[in-house]
Amino acid sequence: MNILALDDEELALEGLVSAANKAEPSATIYSFNKPREALEFCKSTPCEVVFLDIQMRNMSGVELAKEIKLLNPQTNIIFTTGYTDYMKDALEMHASGYVMKPITPDKIRKELDNLRYPVKTVVKNKVRFQAFGNFEVYIEGHPVKFRYEYTKEMLAYLVDRNGALCTNGEIMAVLWGDKKSSSYLRSLIKDMKDTFREAGCDEIILQQRGKIGICREKVDCDYYDWLDGKIYAVNLYHGEYMAQYSWSEMTNAGIKNKA
């Protein structure tokens, strides 16, 4: 599912994107704070669901919705607003939904479950990594839980390395210094491999003698899409990258310099 999120207030947009991500982890979310840019994007990339702030500078959400409907009449338009004044306009143009701010994942989920034009969710790859904000792992849209706490951090580092094969020594030195043993690392690797094998997606792990990495072509990841220059990923970055891990700051600094 492609979801477009538009709000000309930066904090409101961040909240909308965050809520949509939590409500539908498997969706690809494209975010914009300028109506004209969003409209141009819709001309080349169809979005099944569009969340629009109604009251914006230069162009109202209702005006933009009419333009988007001309491109694709079956687009699910869902208005977001802090006011009830525009509900009549939304009803007259047969919008799919109307969400009052503050936006929450539950409100988004309710709208997605009751779309005017139902959408079949399609996931390109079974595994998706979220690197912007906190690091999260999803398999077919569901959050992944590992047996060990540090398995997730180890996996985050492999994702950060962008497909490069990493030695056991490198992983331990960067993440934990001398605080963890090589036998503990082997347990984490086994935990990670077992988890993906049980889900039928162990092909995402690349391993050679003493080295391990992620096959980036077999996963979806906002950071990888940012590296590839995809517009939605560029708009999705708001200054945080794998925020729960201090070692990620070097990569985050590099992203900020190019943003």
C-alpha positions in Angstrom: 0.0 0.0 0.0 1.3 3.5 -0.9 0.2 6.2 1.5 0.8 9.9 0.9 0.8 12.2 4.0 0.6 15.9 3.6 0.6 18.7 6.3 2.3 22.1 5.9 3.2 22.1 9.7 6.4 20.1 10.2 5.6 18.7 13.7 2.1 17.7 12.6 3.5 15.9 9.5 6.0 14.0 11.7 3.1 12.9 14.0 1.0 11.9 11.0 3.8 9.8 9.5 4.7 8.2 12.8 1.1 7.2 13.4 0.7 5.8 9.9 3.9 3.8 10.3 2.6 2.3 13.5 -0.8 1.6 12.2 0.3 0.0 8.9 4.0 -1.0 9.2 4.0 -2.7 5.7 2.9 0.5 3.9 5.3 2.8 2.0 4.7 6.3 3.2 5.5 9.4 1.2 5.4 12.6 3.1 5.2 16.2 1.9 4.7 19.7 3.4 4.0 21.5 0.1 0.7 20.8 -1.7 2.1 21.4 -5.2 4.9 19.0 -4.7 2.5 16.4 -3.4 0.3 16.8 -6.5 3.2 16.5 -8.9 4.3 13.3 -7.1 0.8 11.8 -7.4 1.1 12.3 -11.2 3.9 9.8 -11.4 3.3 7.6 -8.3 -0.2 6.4 -7.6 -1.1 6.3 -3.9 -4.1 4.3 -2.7 -4.5 6.4 0.4 -3.9 10.1 0.9 -4.0 11.9 4.2 -4.5 15.6 3.7 -4.5 18.5 6.2 -7.5 20.6 5.2 -6.3 24.0 6.3 -3.0 24.8 4.6 -1.3 27.9 3.1 -1.6 28.5 -0.6 -3.9 25.5 -1.3 -6.5 23.9 0.9 -6.7 20.2 1.3 -10.2 20.2 -0.3 -8.8 21.9 -3.4 -5.9 19.4 -3.6 -8.2 16.5 -3.1 -10.2 17.5 -6.1 -7.0 17.6 -8.2 -5.9 14.2 -7.0 -9.3 12.7 -7.7 -9.0 13.9 -11.3 -5.8 11.8 -11.6 -7.3 8.8 -9.9 -11.0 8.8 -8.9 -10.6 5.8 -6.6 -8.0 7.4 -4.4 -9.0 7.1 -0.8 -8.9 10.7 0.5 -8.8 11.1 4.3 -8.8 14.6 5.7 -6.9 15.5 8.9 -7.8 18.6 10.8 -8.2 20.2 14.2 -11.6 21.7 13.2 -15.0 20.4 12.4 -15.9 23.2 10.1 -14.9 21.4 6.9 -16.8 18.1 7.5 -19.5 19.2 5.1 -17.0 19.7 2.3 -15.5 16.3 3.0 -18.9 14.6 2.8 -19.8 16.4 -0.4 -16.7 15.1 -2.3 -17.2 11.6 -0.9 -14.0 11.4 1.0 -13.0 8.1 2.5 -12.5 9.5 6.0 -12.1 12.5 8.3 -9.7 12.4 11.2 -9.6 14.9 14.0 -6.2 15.9 15.4 -4.3 14.9 17.4 -3.6 12.0 15.1 -3.0 8.6 16.7 -2.2 5.1 15.3 -5.7 3.9 16.4 -7.4 6.6 14.5 -5.3 5.8 11.4 -6.0 2.1 11.7 -9.7 2.7 12.0 -9.7 4.7 8.7 -7.6 2.1 6.9 -10.0 -0.7 8.0 -12.9 1.3 6.5 -11.6 2.6 3.2 -14.2 3.6 0.6 -12.0 1.8 -2.0 -10.5 -1.3 -0.3 -6.8 -1.8 -1.0 -4.9 -5.1 -1.0 -1.7 -4.6 0.9 1.3 -5.8 -1.1 4.8 -6.1 0.5 7.7 -6.1 -2.0 9.9 -8.1 0.5 8.9 -10.1 3.6 11.4 -8.2 5.7 11.4 -4.5 6.3 13.8 -2.5 8.4 12.9 1.0 9.8 16.1 2.9 10.4 14.8 6.5 10.7 13.7 7.2 14.2 14.2 4.1 16.3 15.4 0.9 14.6 12.6 -1.6 14.1 12.3 -4.9 12.3 9.1 -6.2 10.6 8.3 -9.5 8.9 5.2 -9.2 6.7 4.2 -6.1 8.6 4.6 -7.6 12.1 7.2 -6.5 14.6 9.9 -9.0 15.2 10.9 -10.2 18.7 14.3 -11.9 19.2 15.2 -14.2 22.0 18.1 -11.9 23.2 18.0 -8.2 23.7 21.3 -7.5 21.8 20.3 -9.5 18.7 18.4 -6.5 17.5 21.3 -4.2 18.0 23.6 -6.5 16.2 21.2 -6.7 13.3 20.9 -2.9 13.3 24.7 -2.6 12.8 24.5 -5.1 9.9 21.8 -3.0 8.3 23.9 0.2 8.9 26.8 -1.4 7.0 24.6 -1.4 3.9 25.3 -4.9 2.6 29.0 -5.0 3.6 30.2 -8.2 5.2 31.4 -7.6 8.8 33.8 -9.7 10.9 32.9 -10.9 14.3 35.7 -8.7 15.7 34.4 -5.6 14.0 30.8 -6.1 15.4 32.0 -6.7 18.9 34.5 -3.8 18.9 31.9 -1.2 17.6 29.0 -2.3 19.6 30.3 -3.5 22.9 34.1 -3.2 23.1 35.3 -6.0 25.4 32.1 -6.2 27.3 30.8 -9.3 25.4 32.5 -12.6 24.5 32.8 -14.2 21.1 30.6 -17.1 22.3 27.9 -14.6 23.2 28.1 -13.1 19.7 27.7 -16.5 18.2 24.5 -16.9 20.3 23.2 -13.7 18.9 23.9 -14.7 15.3 22.2 -18.0 15.9 19.2 -16.2 17.4 19.0 -13.9 14.4 19.4 -16.7 11.8 16.9 -19.0 13.6 14.3 -16.2 13.8 14.5 -15.4 10.0 14.7 -19.1 9.1 11.5 -19.8 11.0 9.8 -17.0 9.1 11.0 -18.4 5.8 13.3 -15.5 5.0 16.8 -16.6 6.0 18.0 -15.7 2.5 18.5 -12.1 3.7 21.5 -13.2 5.7 24.9 -13.3 3.9 27.6 -15.3 5.6 31.2 -16.3 4.8 33.8 -17.7 7.0 34.0 -15.3 10.0 31.9 -12.7 8.2 28.2 -11.8 8.1 26.0 -9.2 6.4 22.6 -8.3 5.1 21.5 -8.8 1.4 20.0 -5.4 0.9 18.3 -6.4 -2.4 16.0 -8.8 -0.4 14.8 -6.4 2.2 12.9 -3.1 2.3 14.6 -0.3 4.3 14.0 3.5 4.5 17.7 4.2 4.8 18.5 2.2 1.7 15.8 4.0 -0.2 17.3 7.3 1.1 20.7 6.3 -0.3 19.0 5.5 -3.6 17.5 9.0 -3.6 13.8 8.0 -3.4 11.7 11.0 -2.6 9.5 9.4 0.1 12.6 8.4 2.1 14.2 11.9 1.7 11.0 13.4 3.2 10.7 10.7 5.8 14.1 11.6 7.5 13.6 14.1 10.3 17.0 14.1 12.0 16.9 10.7 13.7 18.6 7.5 12.6 18.6 4.3 14.8 18.2 6.7 17.6 18.5 4.1 20.4 22.1 3.3 19.5 24.9 5.7 20.2 27.2 4.2 17.6 24.8 5.2 14.8 25.6 8.9 15.3 28.4 8.8 12.6 25.9 7.6 10.0 23.3 10.1 11.2 25.8 13.0 10.9 26.5 11.9 7.3 22.8 11.9 6.5 22.3 15.4 8.0 25.2 16.8 6.0 23.5 15.6 2.8 19.9 16.4 3.8 
